[in-house]
Amino acid sequence: MNDIKDREILLNPGPVTLTERVRAALGAPDLCHREAEFFDLQDDIRQRLLAVYALDGNRWAPVLISGSGTAAVESMMASLPGADARVLVIDNGVYGERMARMAAIHGIDHDTMTLEWGAWIDPAALRARLQSRAFSHVAVVHHETTTGRLNDLSAIAPVCAEHGVQLLVDAVSSFGAEDIVFADCVAGVAATANKCLHGAPGAAFVITRRSALAQGQTRALYLDLAGYAAKQDARGTPFTPGVPAFHALAAALAEHAENGGWRARRDRYRELAGQVADGLAALGIEAALAADQSSCVLRSYRLPDGLSYEVLHDQLKTAGFVIYAGQGSLARSIFRISTMGAIEQSDVVRLIKRIGEITHS
Ligand SMILES: *Cc1c(COP(=O)(O)O)cnc(C)c1O
């Protein structure tokens, strides 16, 4: 597996290149999900998830769901707003738009605060929206992976608190590497195993404030957050979980803690992202969003004139690197590079060298 040819470097925003330890955990012995060994594993993961942001398990419930990150976000959106809820969904990218669609599909009364993709969320504009109409919840994406935009939870949460509004957070691509504000107004934070935590695809979770869970409403069977929470608190599980992905998540969380937790991971990502940005700048390739507005996880870059995404992608793929296209209207103008996963500085050196060869040939 150490042979370069066998190791594809994933620079897409999840799933990530796994460490050998996490990959080995995928091959752990078979477990029946109705036996004590599985519940020990589940308890271990739930404790470790709380520990990532030093949360109190009496106030916050970590709820595991087998599925991708979208399953966690949808279970939060479908379960936490009560019967009389009205949700303001902030849309400044693909994932904000997706949360608005979830609200529509589950018949939740909602409005959308639509911004340009990548735009900053102005707290004053949010305050004006909350004053103009009564809302029970605001739904926001922490790191909008569409553009790399990091939305500032520490500015948004106080505005929600002022108005007695609860916050629903899609932190799928930030949990484990960015600062997450678990303020009193936060009702839930949804995330996944296979982004900043470096686990495998198939396990996702919501960290929900216990008092918010009690005020929610069931709108789905498989994605009923309160149902999962009640079973998991009692060392149970409603359905068959993705056991190998759970084993991998436990190993990934252990590694995350041993490596110094979310702050160390943020430093690491920043270092690698800076190395990518500097290397690309030297080749004349510009960032699409300023570094201080981007997450540590992913940055978007403008495609150089005369180079299509397809050519850049395919040539890099041959060299063992997988980059990521822009979404929607950005598909023709940008490409994205994420530095999550088991990536080394030497990988970035090779990547930049290869991009230099492609752009100057
Ligand atoms: C990756 C991602 C998701 C979920 O994607 P899945 O493919 O369902 O895992 C949701 N929100 C954000 C911000 C993401 O980056």
The ligand as an ORCA input file, in Angstrom:
! r2SCAN-3c Opt
* xyz 0 1
  C     -20.144     16.553      1.979
  C     -21.188     17.483      2.517
  C     -22.498     17.044      2.819
  C     -23.003     15.648      2.661
  O     -22.541     14.921      1.631
  P     -22.748     13.324      1.559
  O     -22.339     13.038      0.168
  O     -24.147     13.042      1.853
  O     -21.826     12.742      2.602
  C     -23.366     17.943      3.388
  N     -22.998     19.184      3.654
  C     -21.758     19.649      3.410
  C     -21.419     21.045      3.791
  C     -20.814     18.802      2.829
  O     -19.584     19.252      2.565
*
